């Protein structure tokens, strides 16, 4: 199965699916940080140019997440563009779609997320509520619940790399996506 992992520069989700034998390709405006099939460019163009069985997308949350709600009125145009991008992903015609984003404005646009996952449900001792809107994929089941939890990402100090570090998918969640969603791609 061909999977496009959109808005992913780390390669974590791409590589998790590739380790199970799927033809997964990451796509981001940034170059990939790990070797593997990667399209450096616009995700919508990648969707239009390829034949994809699934799309797993991590659209930038800068103008969408609730943590920035106090600035929404000042950045209406950027937010409208970000919402438009997400809607193009959601309605692109690929049969299986997962869109990941923090709690925020997308619940008004796409409706209530199918589920909210936490890193501590997948082997990481941290909190970071992450919404998943799903078409054709099952809900993720916890894989390794961790008792000690902290909001490390929320408390991250400002730095030039902060946005990139905050956007990384936890490896446990990437692995859970691949292990639990691959059977739906294989028709099992």
LINMO-V393473 format. One record per residue. N is the residue number from 1. RES is the residue in one letter. PHI is phi in radians with two decimals (none if undefined). BURIAL is 1 if it has 24 or more other ideal C-beta (glycine too) atoms within 12 Angstrom, else 0. Layout:
n=[N & N]
res=[RES & RES]
phi=[PHI & PHI]
burial=[BURIAL & BURIAL]
This chain:
n=[1 & 2 & 3 & 4 & 5 & 6 & 7 & 8 & 9 & 10 & 11 & 12 & 13 & 14 & 15 & 16 & 17 & 18 & 19 & 20 & 21 & 22 & 23 & 24 & 25 & 26 & 27 & 28 & 29 & 30 & 31 & 32 & 33 & 34 & 35 & 36 & 37 & 38 & 39 & 40 & 41 & 42 & 43 & 44 & 45 & 46 & 47 & 48 & 49 & 50 & 51 & 52 & 53 & 54 & 55 & 56 & 57 & 58 & 59 & 60 & 61 & 62 & 63 & 64 & 65 & 66 & 67 & 68 & 69 & 70 & 71 & 72 & 73 & 74 & 75 & 76 & 77 & 78 & 79 & 80 & 81 & 82 & 83 & 84 & 85 & 86 & 87 & 88 & 89 & 90 & 91 & 92 & 93 & 94 & 95 & 96 & 97 & 98 & 99 & 100 & 101 & 102 & 103 & 104 & 105 & 106 & 107 & 108 & 109 & 110 & 111 & 112 & 113 & 114 & 115 & 116 & 117 & 118 & 119 & 120 & 121 & 122 & 123 & 124 & 125 & 126 & 127 & 128 & 129 & 130 & 131 & 132 & 133 & 134 & 135 & 136 & 137 & 138 & 139 & 140 & 141 & 142 & 143 & 144 & 145 & 146 & 147 & 148 & 149 & 150 & 151 & 152 & 153 & 154 & 155 & 156 & 157 & 158 & 159 & 160 & 161 & 162 & 163 & 164 & 165 & 166 & 167 & 168 & 169 & 170 & 171 & 172 & 173 & 174 & 175 & 176 & 177 & 178 & 179 & 180 & 181 & 182 & 183 & 184 & 185 & 186 & 187 & 188]
res=[X & X & X & X & X & X & X & X & X & X & X & X & X & X & X & X & X & X & X & X & X & X & X & X & X & X & X & X & X & X & X & X & X & X & X & X & X & X & X & X & X & X & X & X & X & X & X & X & X & X & X & X & X & X & X & X & X & X & X & X & X & X & X & X & X & X & X & X & X & X & X & X & X & X & X & X & X & X & X & X & X & X & X & X & X & X & X & X & X & X & X & X & X & X & X & X & X & X & X & X & X & X & X & X & X & X & X & X & X & X & X & X & X & X & X & X & X & X & X & X & X & X & X & X & X & X & X & X & X & X & X & X & X & X & X & X & X & X & X & X & X & X & X & X & X & X & X & X & X & X & X & X & X & X & X & X & X & X & X & X & X & X & X & X & X & X & X & X & X & X & X & X & X & X & X & X & X & X & X & X & X & X & X & X & X & X & X & X]
phi=[none & -1.71 & -2.15 & -1.78 & -1.83 & -1.53 & 1.09 & -2.30 & -1.70 & -1.34 & 1.41 & -1.11 & -1.25 & -0.93 & -1.17 & -1.11 & -1.25 & -1.10 & -1.12 & -1.75 & 1.63 & -1.57 & -1.50 & -1.75 & -2.26 & -1.56 & -2.57 & -2.81 & -1.19 & -1.57 & -1.20 & -1.22 & -1.55 & -2.33 & -1.11 & 2.60 & -1.08 & -2.60 & -1.83 & -1.56 & 2.88 & -1.33 & -1.15 & -1.10 & -1.12 & -1.10 & -1.10 & -1.18 & -1.55 & -2.05 & -1.86 & -2.05 & -1.60 & -2.66 & -2.25 & -2.09 & -2.13 & -2.15 & -1.05 & -0.95 & -1.72 & -0.83 & -1.83 & -2.07 & -1.43 & -1.09 & -1.10 & -1.83 & -1.00 & -1.15 & -1.78 & -0.97 & -1.08 & -1.40 & -2.18 & -1.04 & -1.11 & -1.11 & -1.16 & -1.05 & -1.15 & -1.13 & -1.12 & -1.03 & -1.07 & -1.09 & -1.11 & -1.15 & -1.10 & -1.12 & -1.85 & -1.35 & 1.62 & -1.26 & -1.16 & -2.13 & -2.38 & -2.21 & -2.06 & -1.94 & -2.91 & -1.20 & -1.01 & 3.07 & -1.20 & -1.10 & -1.14 & -1.33 & -1.61 & -1.67 & 1.58 & -1.02 & -1.12 & -1.08 & -2.87 & -2.11 & -1.91 & -2.26 & -1.00 & -1.15 & -1.43 & -2.34 & 1.62 & -2.04 & -1.45 & -2.36 & -1.87 & -2.96 & -1.05 & -2.25 & -1.49 & -2.21 & -1.78 & -2.20 & -2.24 & 1.38 & -1.99 & -1.34 & -1.11 & -1.35 & -1.74 & -1.00 & -1.95 & -2.81 & -1.28 & -1.89 & -1.36 & -1.31 & -2.31 & -2.47 & -1.65 & -1.06 & -1.13 & -1.09 & -1.65 & -1.05 & -1.20 & -1.07 & -2.91 & -1.08 & -1.68 & -0.97 & -1.06 & -1.12 & -1.14 & -1.20 & -1.52 & -1.08 & -1.36 & -1.12 & -1.02 & -1.08 & -1.26 & -1.02 & -1.13 & -1.11 & -1.00 & -1.13 & -1.16 & -1.62 & -1.65 & -1.01 & -1.05 & -1.21 & -1.33 & -1.48 & 1.39 & -1.75]
burial=[1 & 1 & 1 & 1 & 1 & 1 & 1 & 1 & 1 & 1 & 1 & 1 & 1 & 1 & 1 & 1 & 1 & 1 & 0 & 1 & 0 & 1 & 0 & 1 & 1 & 1 & 1 & 1 & 0 & 0 & 0 & 1 & 0 & 0 & 0 & 1 & 1 & 1 & 1 & 0 & 1 & 0 & 1 & 1 & 0 & 1 & 1 & 0 & 0 & 1 & 0 & 1 & 1 & 1 & 1 & 1 & 1 & 1 & 1 & 1 & 1 & 1 & 1 & 1 & 1 & 0 & 0 & 1 & 0 & 0 & 0 & 0 & 0 & 0 & 0 & 0 & 0 & 0 & 1 & 0 & 0 & 1 & 1 & 0 & 1 & 1 & 1 & 1 & 1 & 1 & 0 & 1 & 0 & 1 & 0 & 1 & 1 & 1 & 1 & 1 & 1 & 1 & 1 & 1 & 1 & 1 & 1 & 0 & 1 & 1 & 0 & 0 & 1 & 1 & 1 & 1 & 1 & 1 & 1 & 1 & 1 & 1 & 0 & 1 & 0 & 1 & 0 & 1 & 1 & 1 & 1 & 1 & 1 & 1 & 1 & 0 & 1 & 0 & 0 & 1 & 0 & 0 & 1 & 0 & 0 & 0 & 0 & 0 & 0 & 0 & 0 & 0 & 1 & 0 & 0 & 0 & 0 & 0 & 0 & 0 & 0 & 0 & 0 & 0 & 0 & 1 & 1 & 1 & 1 & 1 & 1 & 1 & 1 & 1 & 1 & 1 & 1 & 1 & 1 & 1 & 1 & 1 & 0 & 1 & 1 & 0 & 0 & 0]
